[in-house]
Amino acid sequence: MIGVVVLVRLVWLLPAARPARKVRRVQGEMMSAARQEVLEARRDPSADPVVVSRVLRRLDAWSLR
């Protein structure tokens, strides 16, 4: 989850030329990082597989927007 915070802060370092493109790029990177974290949680034996699957489905739905 630390990676997501770093990506959000990186948006302030990018030039202001194309803000919509920057936002989409950062959002894509955040979604990818979140998905990777959920996939790692799926391998964790203490994680509830039903909850992990539900979160993964929601992330996939949000990424299609």
C-alpha positions as CSV (number, residue, x, y, z in Angstrom):
1,M,0.0,0.0,0.0
2,I,3.0,2.3,0.4
3,G,3.5,2.2,-3.3
4,V,0.0,3.7,-3.9
5,V,0.8,6.7,-1.7
6,V,4.1,7.2,-3.6
7,L,2.2,7.2,-6.9
8,V,-0.3,9.7,-5.6
9,R,2.6,12.0,-4.6
10,L,4.3,11.6,-8.0
11,V,1.5,13.3,-9.8
12,W,2.7,16.6,-8.2
13,L,6.1,16.1,-9.8
14,L,4.8,15.7,-13.4
15,P,4.6,18.8,-15.7
16,A,1.3,20.5,-16.0
17,A,0.9,20.0,-19.8
18,R,-1.7,17.3,-19.9
19,P,-3.5,16.9,-16.6
20,A,-6.2,14.5,-17.7
21,R,-3.6,12.1,-19.2
22,K,-1.5,12.3,-16.0
23,V,-4.5,11.6,-13.9
24,R,-5.4,8.5,-16.0
25,R,-1.9,7.3,-15.9
26,V,-1.6,7.6,-12.1
27,Q,-5.0,6.0,-11.7
28,G,-4.0,3.1,-13.8
29,E,-0.8,2.7,-11.9
30,M,-2.7,2.8,-8.6
31,M,-5.2,0.2,-9.8
32,S,-2.4,-2.0,-10.9
33,A,-0.6,-1.7,-7.5
34,A,-3.9,-2.3,-5.7
35,R,-4.6,-5.4,-7.8
36,Q,-1.1,-6.8,-7.1
37,E,-1.6,-6.3,-3.4
38,V,-5.0,-8.2,-3.6
39,L,-3.4,-11.0,-5.5
40,E,-0.7,-11.3,-2.8
41,A,-3.4,-11.3,-0.2
42,R,-5.0,-14.2,-2.0
43,R,-1.9,-16.3,-1.4
44,D,-1.9,-15.4,2.3
45,P,-3.5,-18.3,4.3
46,S,-4.9,-16.0,6.9
47,A,-6.9,-13.9,4.3
48,D,-10.6,-14.7,3.8
49,P,-10.8,-15.9,0.2
50,V,-14.4,-14.6,-0.2
51,V,-13.4,-11.1,0.8
52,V,-10.3,-11.2,-1.4
53,S,-12.3,-12.3,-4.4
54,R,-15.0,-9.6,-3.7
55,V,-12.3,-6.9,-3.6
56,L,-10.7,-8.2,-6.7
57,R,-14.0,-8.1,-8.6
58,R,-14.6,-4.5,-7.5
59,L,-11.1,-3.4,-8.6
60,D,-11.7,-5.0,-12.0
61,A,-15.0,-3.3,-12.3
62,W,-13.5,0.1,-11.4
63,S,-10.7,-0.4,-13.8
64,L,-13.2,-0.8,-16.7
65,R,-14.7,2.7,-16.0
